[in-house]
């Protein structure tokens, strides 16, 4: 049996981008960081994030009619840490804008407005499928990369 610590270290060998998944709930921003964000389909336009089933934040976000997905850019590792905090004000010092009910992190490399279209059971996680309704791409922005529990910049 492979233990969780060993598996987490092994998965850390694969670099990934980091996305913020956020929405307005009761007029306040709610969000979380996800390093398991990926493109899924061009037609229809879909992306996915993997979320722990035990996540209280996801239970709140999944009920929101609109979600913002921001692919974080170089220099936004601190924002990722803030959005990953288990307690406290995750948005303290995080520049954000609301577009409808979607909350987007300013100065990110990519901003998507989405709707939850489905979830797939995946062990202790769910794979959330998000339908893209609008996007803003910033080609000059470099993404932040998460590798071996450290934020890195592409060179």
Order of alpha helices (4+ residues) and beta strands (2+ residues): alpha-beta-beta-beta-beta-beta-alpha-beta-alpha-beta-beta-beta-beta-beta-beta
